[in-house]
Amino acid sequence: MLKRVIVYGLAFGSLSASMLLINFLNQLYLHRNFLSAVPTLGNIFILGIGVYLLVKSFMVEDAETPITLGKTLFASLTMALIAALCNVGVYKHIQSNQPVQFEHFKNSQVQAIDAYIAKDTTLVTTVAKKKKRETAIANLEEKLKVGTYASFEVQMYLSLSMIITLLVYIAKKKR
């Protein structure tokens, strides 16, 4: 069981991490169109398919003996954690070893903040605009840290894995 969980986690985690790499290296974050959404949505679908295949493989293998929800849930959560850690590793790689691409991403986010503040009609003084900009950039710096990104990825992958596992398990038990 553990071998299968690790293989599925690394396989679907590396596929998911490649979507993150494609997003950064091709600068898809600059555009607001369908193509820029493919890597982000791809991560969700890739993990969903991986968890579905893992749970189905447990159910097919153990057809003569009943499979417990606890075993299935633990395996899928472990697989999701491995996949999330693959994404965090790629994010750290981009941040450390691809500083030009990462700075370009960061600068595009700062430009978006500046554009939003320029459009904000509630801020009438330059002091208020400057304070709002400083606060927004401080929040951006915090969100771009590896630890914050890792927290988000792990939470997203674990919750998605749990939902899909429960849906597949319940659907299989109703038959």
Buried (B, 14 or more C-beta within 10 A) or exposed (E): EEEBBEEBBBBBBBBBBBBBBEBBEEEBBEEEEEEBEBBEEBBBEBBBEBBBBBBEEBBEEBEEEEBEEEEBBBBBBBBBBBBBBBBBBBBEBBBEEBEEBBEBBBEEBBEEBBEEBEEEEEBEEEEEBEEBBEEBBEEBEEEBEEEEBBEBBBEBBBEBBBEBBBBBBEEBEEE
